[in-house]
C-alpha cells in the first residue's frame, strides 16, 4: 500500500488517498498538480484528493493514525 498525504501551512499532514502502487500514486499527483511555485507551494485540481492543500508527501508506510479505510483508494481523474 502507498499513502498520499496533503498538507498546508500550519496544518499537519493528512492522509488523502491510498494506492496499490507507487506508479499509480505518482501518475495521480502528476495529473492533480496544476502548478508549483518556486517556494514549493502547489495548486491542485479541484475535486482531486489534494484540493485545498499546498503540498503532498508519499510513503510506503502509514505516517498518521488516520483510518486508511476512510479515504479513497486508487482515485483517478475519471472519478471526478
C-alpha angles and dihedrals in degrees: 000000000000121000127212119202130191126203142172136192112301094003123100119239117279129203107245105167145354129220137195093227140023089236091059091049093050093046090051093049090048090054095043096049111091097173143344125209127218088256091060097253112138134199117217136204114272110251093028122119087251097052110129094023128104102210142007139220132193132207140177089219130049110263099188136046093245120128106255089202089069095063129071116272118218096352116194136188089254088065091068 
